[in-house]
Amino acid sequence: MVARAQDIPHVDYVAQLTRHLASVPVSRSDWQKRGSVAIIIRLVIPENESKRPSAFDISSYGSDKTPASLVQTIHRFLDAPELKNAHMQMLFIQRAKYPGDPWSGHIGFPGGKREPTDGSDEVTAERETKEELGLNLSDMRNFVHLGRLDDTCAYSLFTKIILAVSAQVYLQIGERTPEMTLSAEIASVHWIDFNQVLKRVDKPVIPFTPEYRFIPVDMASRMFPKHRQSQPLWYRGFQCLFRKFYYTVLPLEYTDANSIIRTAQQVHVPGVLETARLPVPSSRTSDLADLSWKYGNTQFSSDTELYLWGLSLCILCNFVDLSLPVSPSVLHSAYTSVASPWPQMDRLLWGDVNFMINTAHRFVWGPYCRKPLHIRMQKVDKSRVVGNNMDYFQAHFITLRAAFVVSCIFKTWIIWISGKSIVGLVQKALKWISL
């Protein structure tokens, strides 16, 4: 029998996430250029239920704050009958548009680059969140730090790491969301119902079908940005040969009631558990959308949806992996991950490559190849052991290289056979004419 992920109580996801964050080894990149983001979740009680759960018992957490005491305290908090039908919401932001900013207009989580004065990745996430949203995540009256996910890396030229991002997970335990003050870096803030994410679990998408949403990335301009204006002959040849990569998008529906839209003047919004209401501009698409040449003039939001992709979508995928309270075997048979499918190449020129990577996708990076169901243990030193699994893009690049080599060999063989046949036909024709 197939289970629907959306039918499972959201408190079960939070409980499973807490257990896995406390027990599953974390993979941390040694790359020096680092950043941190904060995944902030809250449980919202339906409006028809007026009762509120009892306060989070900080004293039971213990002064040592061990993972075991955290799991026990969180479970007692989640066992409250009032939370049985609560909906989990995740906080997403849209960054303001700034010329030259690689994240301009993108959807993601609050966070930023690690500063030399930051003592840890957790400190970076808390500092950046306070600067961008005014939320004090270190205040244990309102938030508790559940743990961290594996580092997710941003790559350049397929294999070179340019940034390692640590995702820190926080649960709101206070009855009310503290007041948020949006900085100039943030265009909007949205609390998204977790069912919007689970839709991708219950209904996986197939590349280039009507349900498939993507962001096109021009390969030539991304790999050789300095030559985008001059466009020498070799550049145009590369562009014609490889065209674009199509990155998977996860559309997330949002509501005005659970959104904060930054206007020309700074806004201070009293955040309450149920809603945070603000007057919304009649037309915001042109204000909040990033129309960047790098992404084919793609809009990263509409009047009803946010379009999550890239690094943030990979981080969300890791979050869902550790949250699922059931085995993938009882879910939709086509489910691989909420970030699937892998980026696609041009379907006409490189359809064979797409076929190979899509076929290999489930076997190379399926749910049984990822945490928490599969952990590749690596001993870093005598006292520290980590689970060093491949990330989304790393697994894709390895598979893509192999598929590309096979495709080139196959195409070369086809051209050679075709050329040989054509030469034979021409020779026969000339021989027939000479007679």
N, C-alpha and C positions, 0 to 999 in steps of 0.2 A: 504494500500500500504506500502511495506517494504522500508525503507530508508537505503541507504548505507552510513555508517559513513565516508567512504573515499571520498564521493562526496561533503561533506559539506565543505565550505571554512574554512581554518585553522584559519583565523582571528576571526571567530565566536567562535571557541574553546577558544581562548585567551580572548575574551570579556566575555564569560560565566564564565570562570575560575576566572577572576578578580572580577566579581560581587559576586560570591559565596565565594571567600576568604575574601571579605569585609563584608559579611552579615551572613554567616553560623557560628554558635558557634563552637569553637575548643575544642576538648577533649585533655587534657594534663595529662599525667601520673605523679603520685607523686613519682615514683621510683627515688631514688637518683642517681643511676648510669645512666648517660645520654650521648647521642651523638647527633650530628646534621649533616645533609647532605644538600647540595644545589642542587635543581633542576633548571638548567639553560636552558632557551629556547630562541630561536631567530627566526625571520621571514626572510626567504631567498627569494628574488625576482628572478623569472626565468631569465635565461641568455638572453633570447630574448627581455626582457624588461629592457631598460637601465635607466629608470627614478628611482630616489630614493625619498622616502617619506620625508616630511619636518621633521626637527629636533624635538625631544621630547621637549615640552614646560615645562621646570622645574618650571618656575615662576607660571604657572597656578596650579601647585600642591599645592602651598600655604606653608607658613612657618609652619603651624600647622600639615601639612601632615595627614589630616584626611582620613579615608577610602573613604568617599564620594568624596572628591576632587581627590583622586587617580583614582577612577572609571571613573569620568568625564574626567580626563586628558588622561587616557588610551584609552577611547572610541574615543576621538578626534584624537588621534594618529592613531588608527586602522581604522578610517573612511577615511584615505587617499586613493584615487583611486589606487595608485601605489601598495598598499598592498592587493588588492582584490584577486589576484592569488598567493600570497606569500605562501610558504610552511613553516610550523613550524618544527624546528629541536630541539631535546633534546640532551643534553650533557651527555654521559655515559663514564665511565672509566673502565679499567681493572687494578686491583691491581697487583703489582709485587709479585713474589713468594718468601716467606720468611718462613723458617722452624718454626713451632709453631704458626704462625699467622692464626687465625681462618678464616680470610677473604682472605687468600692467593690465588691469581689468580682469585678472584671473579669479576663479573661484577656488577657495581652499580653507585652510584653518589658520587661526591667528598664530603668529610666530615670526621669526626672523633669524638673522645671522648671530652666531655666538660671538660675544665680545671677550677680549682677553681678561676682563675683570669678572666674568661669569665663572662661578665655581663649578658648575655642572650644566648638563643639558637641561635638567629640570629648572634650574635657575633662569636659563635663557628663555625657556618657554613662558615662565611666570612673568619675567620682566617685559618681554615683548607683548604679552597679552595685556598687561597693565598699561603699557604705553599706547597700544592701539585701541583698546576697548574700555580701559579703566577698571577692569575686573581684577581683584586681588585673589589669585588662585591659592596663595599660601595661607589665606585666612580659613582655618579649619572649622569655623562656625558655619561656613557656606560651602566649602569644597574640600574634597579629600582626593589625594593623589593615589590612583589605583596602580600605576606602574607605567612601563614604557614598552613600545613595540620595537621590532627590529628596525635598524637604520634602513632608510630608503635612499638610494643614491640617484642623483641626476647625472646623466652621461652626455658627453660631447663626442662626436665622431664615433658613435656606437660603443666604444669600449673605455674611453677615458673618463674617469670620474671627475666632475667639477664641483660637486657639493654632496655632502652626506647629511641627511636630515633625520633627526631623532624625534619621534612622536610620543609625547607624554599624555597620558589619559587621566582625566579628572571627572569626578562625579559630583554634581551639585547635591548637597545634603541639606541645605537650608530651605526653608519653606518658600522663600522668595528669591528670585534672581536679583543680585545687587544691581544698583543703578549703573548703566553703561554710558560712557562718554566716548564717542567715536573720534579718533584722530583724523587728520587730513589724509592719512594713508588709506583709510577705509571708506569705501563708497556705500556699503550696506552690510547689514548683519541679518542672518536668517536662522531661525530654529526650524530644522527640518525633521518631520516625523520619520522614525526609523523604518516604517513600512515603505517609504519611498525608495530606500536602499534595498529592502528585501524583495521588491518587485523583480529585480534582476536575478535573484535566486530562484523565484518561482517561475519566471518566464525569461530564460536566457535568450540572447539574440544571436542571429546568424549574420555574418558579414554581407553587406550590400542587399539586404532585404529591406522592405519598407520600415521595419521597426529599428533598423540599424542607424545609429546616430554617430557621426564622426566629425573630427576636425582635421582638415587637410593641411599638411605641412610641406612646403616646397623643399625638396631635398637639396637642391643646388644652393639656394639662398641660406639654408641653415648650415651647410657644411662649408660654404665659401662666402660668408657675408660681405667680405671686403670687395668682392667682384660683382656684387648685385647691380650696381649702377653701371659699370662699364660693360659687363656681360661679354667677355671675349668669346671667340669661336668655340674654344674647348668647353667653356661654361655652358653655352647654349646646347652643345652636343650632350653634355652630361644631363642637362635639364630635360631634353627630349627623350633621353634613354631611361632615366629613372623617375621623372615626373614628381609625384607626390607620395608621401606616406599618409595613411588615413588612420588617425588615432581614435580609439573607442571613447565615446562620451556616455556618461551616465546622467540622464536628465532628472532633476530633482524638483518636484513641484513645491512651491512655497505659497504661503498666504500672507496677505497684508497684515493680519492680526499678529502674526509671529515674526514680523520683519521690522527692521529699523533702517530707514533710508536716510542717508546723510544729505542734507540740503546745503545751500550756500553758506548758511551760518551753522556753527557748531550746535549740536543738539544734546540735551541731557534728558535721558529717558528713564523714568522710574520703572525698573523691571520687576514684574510680578510673575508668580509661578505659572499662571494660566496664560496670560497674553501680555504683549507690550505694544500698545496701540499708538500709531503715529499717523498724521495726515500724509498721504502718499501722493506724489505728483501724478498728474493725469497721464503724462507720457514720460517714461523713464528709460526706455530702451536705448535711445540715443545718448543719454547721460551716463548709463552704466555699462554699455557694451564697449568692448575693446575691438576696434576695427583695425587690426594690425595686418600689414602686408605679409608678415611672417607666417600668419595662420590663415591666409586666403580670405582676409576681410571677414573673419568669423566673429559672430557675436557670442560672448560667453554668458549671456543671460537674456531673458525675454521678460515680458510682463507677468509671466506665470511660472517660469522655470529657470533653474540654474543649470549650467552645463559643466559638470565636473569631469576632468580628464587628467592625463599625465601623472605627475608625481603625487598629487593629492588623491587621485583615484587609486593609485597603488597603495598609499597609506590606508585608505578606507578599506581596501581589500584585505590587508593584514588585520585590521580591526575586526572585520566580519569573520575571518577565519578563526580567531580566538574567541568569538562570541557565540558561534553556532552551538546550540545545546543538543543537537541531534547529529547523527552520522550522515555524511553526504550520500550514502547509499539509499536513504529513504527520501531524498529530495528529488527534484526533477532530473531525469536521466541525462539531460544535456547540460546540466549545471557544471561549470568549471570554476568560475570566480565572478565576482561582481565587476571586475576589471576586464573580463574577457569580452571579445576575442583580442588577440594580439594585434598590433598595428599592421595594416594591410598595405601592400604595394598596388600599383596600377593593375586593375583587374583584367585589362586587355593584353598588355605587354608582359605582365608577370603573374598571370593567373595560375601557372604551374607552381610558382613559389608560394603563393597564397594557399594553394591546395596542400602543399607539403607541410607548411608551418601550422595550418589549422588541423591537419590530421595528427601531427605530432604534439600539438598543444596539450591535450589532456594527459598524454603519457609523460611529457617532460615537465609540465607545471600544473598538473591536475591537483585536486584537493588532497589526494593521498601522497603527493610529492611535497607538500608544504606543511608547515606547522599548523596545528599541534599534532597532526597525525603522523608526520614524518620529520624527524630532527636529525640533521647531519652533525654529529658531535665532533668538535675540534678542540684539542688541548692547546690553549694559548701559553700557559705556563704551568708550573707544578700545582698551582692552587686554583686555577680558573679554567673552567670548561664552558664553551659556548656552543649554541646550535647554529652552525654556519650554513644556512640554506641559501640557495640562489634567490635573487629577487626577480621581480616581474620582467624588467628590461634586460637583465643579465641573461636570463633563460631565453628570452626572445632573440637576443643578438646571437647567441650560440647556435640556436636552431636556424635562424635566418642565414647565417654564414654557410652552414651545411647545405641548406636548400638552394641557396644562390649558386654554389659550386656545382651541385647536381644539375640545376637548370641550365647553366652555361655549357656544361659538357653535353647535355642532351641537345640543346639548340645547335651547338657546333656540329654534332653528329648529324642532325637533320639537314643542316646547310650543306655539309660535305656530301651526304647521300643525294640530296636534291641536285647539287652542282654536278655530281658525277653522272646522274641520270640525264640532266639537260645536255651535258657535253656528249653523251652517247647518242642522244636523239639528234643533235646537230650533226654529228658525224654521219649518222645514217641518212639524214636528209641530204647532206652534201654528196654522199656517195650515190644516192638515188638520182640526184640532179645531173651528176656527171655521166650517168648512163643514158 
